[in-house]
Amino acid sequence: MAKSNAKRKNKSEQNKADNKKGFKEKFTELLELPKELVLDRPKLTMIGRNDMMIENYKTVLEYGSGRLRVKTGSGILRITGDSLMIREISSEDIIISGTIHTLEFTDAG
C-alpha cells in the first residue's frame, strides 16, 4: 500500500515538473528568447569534424586526447575522437579542436 502511494506521489511530482517545463518553453517561444539560456540547455556548434563550440555548459568532467565529458543542463555530453584539445575555455563556452568521431548525450543521474 505504501509503495502505491509513493508511486502516485512520484508521478504527481513528475507531472508538475513537466507542466512547469512546458510553461517555460511556451513562454520562451512567445517572447522569442534564446532557449539555451532560459531553459538551461547547451548550444552545440560544429564546423566539419574538427572544431566544436559548446555554449552554456556546467563543468568539464573528463578531459583527454581521445575523450571529453562535459556536464550540461541536459545531461552529460561525451565526445570521442583523436587529438582532442580544449582550445579555449571560459565560464560560458568551450571550443574544442581535433578530429571528432562521436557525440553522445546521457542522463546526468
MORA-V779444 format. One record per pair of residues at least 6 apart in sequence whose C-alpha atoms are under 8 Angstrom apart, sorted by the first residue. I is the first residue (numbers start at 1). J is the second residue. D is the distance in whole Angstrom. If there is no record, write none. Layout:
[[I/J/D] [I/J/D]]
This chain:
[[24/39/7] [25/35/8] [25/39/7] [28/34/7] [28/35/6] [28/38/7] [29/35/8] [35/41/7] [36/42/6] [36/43/6] [36/56/7] [37/56/7] [40/56/7] [40/73/5] [40/74/8] [41/56/7] [41/72/7] [41/73/5] [41/74/6] [42/54/7] [42/55/6] [42/56/5] [42/57/6] [42/72/6] [42/73/7] [42/74/7] [43/53/8] [43/54/6] [43/55/5] [43/56/7] [44/52/7] [44/53/6] [44/54/5] [44/55/6] [45/52/6] [45/53/5] [45/54/7] [46/52/4] [46/53/6] [49/98/8] [49/99/6] [49/100/5] [49/101/7] [50/97/6] [50/98/5] [50/99/5] [50/100/6] [51/95/7] [51/96/6] [51/97/5] [51/98/7] [51/99/8] [51/100/8] [52/95/6] [52/96/5] [52/97/7] [53/93/7] [53/94/6] [53/95/4] [53/96/6] [54/93/5] [54/94/5] [54/95/7] [55/92/6] [55/93/4] [55/94/7] [56/72/7] [56/92/5] [56/93/6] [57/70/7] [57/71/6] [57/72/5] [57/73/7] [57/92/7] [57/93/7] [58/70/7] [58/71/5] [58/72/5] [58/73/7] [59/70/6] [59/71/5] [59/72/7] [60/68/8] [60/69/6] [60/70/5] [60/71/6] [61/68/8] [61/69/5] [61/70/5] [61/71/7] [62/68/5] [62/69/5] [62/70/7] [63/69/7] [64/84/7] [64/85/8] [65/81/8] [65/82/6] [65/83/5] [65/84/5] [65/85/6] [66/80/6] [66/81/5] [66/82/5] [66/83/6] [66/84/6] [67/78/7] [67/79/6] [67/80/4] [67/81/6] [67/84/7] [68/78/6] [68/79/5] [68/80/6] [68/84/8] [69/76/7] [69/77/6] [69/78/4] [69/79/6] [70/76/6] [70/77/5] [70/78/7] [71/77/6] [71/108/7] [74/107/7] [74/108/8] [75/105/6] [75/106/6] [75/107/5] [75/108/4] [76/105/6] [76/106/5] [76/107/6] [76/108/5] [77/103/7] [77/104/6] [77/105/5] [77/106/7] [78/102/8] [78/103/6] [78/104/5] [78/105/6] [78/106/8] [79/100/7] [79/101/8] [79/102/6] [79/103/5] [79/104/7] [80/100/6] [80/101/6] [80/102/5] [80/103/7] [81/98/7] [81/99/5] [81/100/4] [81/101/5] [81/102/7] [82/98/6] [82/99/5] [82/100/7] [82/101/8] [83/97/8] [83/98/5] [83/99/6] [84/96/7] [84/97/6] [84/98/4] [84/99/7] [84/100/7] [85/96/6] [85/97/5] [85/98/6] [86/94/7] [86/95/6] [86/96/5] [86/97/6] [87/94/8] [87/95/6] [87/96/6] [87/97/6] [88/94/6] [88/95/5] [88/96/7] [89/95/6]]
